[in-house]
Amino acid sequence: MADDKRARFKQWLANGEACLHPLTFPQRELWETSLAPPAHVSNHICCVINVRGLISPEDCVASMQRVVNRQEVLRLSVLPGKNGPVQLIRTQREPVMRFRDIPSNSSAQAIEELALGIFYEPFDLVQCPLYRVEVLRRAPDDQVMVFTIHHAIADGWTLGVFVQDLCAAYVQQRNGASNGLAPVPTSYSAWGTAERAFWQPAELEPRIAFWKSRLTGIRRLWSVPDEAEVVFLPRRLVSQRCRGGPAPKTL
């Protein structure tokens, strides 16, 4: 890691602008046992959302800020450590949201090619954030939102949570609410702490013994291929549809 980055991270920690946490067990699996390197594009998840209706870039960015404030994984990066990688979670972070005008007659294939270009753009795992949002505007009332996120902080189910939070935040923004989205019942770091507290040797050893007794001598279903033979395919694009426009004052 470059000295300037290291100094900046130390300053954040000293000022209370960030905190460190061990990797969760799913993150450790990604770093320690996955065939694909953590930074490989096969660990990207992409959601393509068709948005119909008038939406403003200012309201979109402000809405995304509310989601970033609520979901700490959108403020998370992974740093190398002496005893292995660790999570660094910022207390505050501006959203990453880009806008691009495209021809109004852009075909579905052309849009998918643009989405794949956004999807294949690598993440810097050390540099937060591990997601990106780009809005492709065919017309003032016709947009395609491309949301790409790293598997270290999300899975397929998470995409639905993101869409729900963003829609709720947009309604709040249009209604002039100033209090933001409600806090999550359990933060990702708190869930990871509870997970590590539960899976102690007393819980793990009987399970390990059970599966070793059942699997010993059974033929492997597959073998680990040579590195030269491994081909990592990107995760499938997920498409959703939303309707935008001015939110009513009375819901």
Secondary structure, DSSP 8 states (H G I E B T S, - for coil): --HHHHHHHHHHHHHTSEEEEE--HHHHHHHHT-SS-TTSGGGEEEEEEEEES---HHHHHHHHHHHHHH-GGGGEEEE--TTS-EEEEES-----EEEEE--TT--HHHHHHHHHHHHHS---TTSS-SEEEEEEEEETTEEEEEEEEETTS--HHHHHHHHHHHHHHHHHHHTT--S-S---SS-HHHHHHHHHHH--HHHHHHHHHHHHHHHTT---S-----GGG--------EEEEEE-S---S--
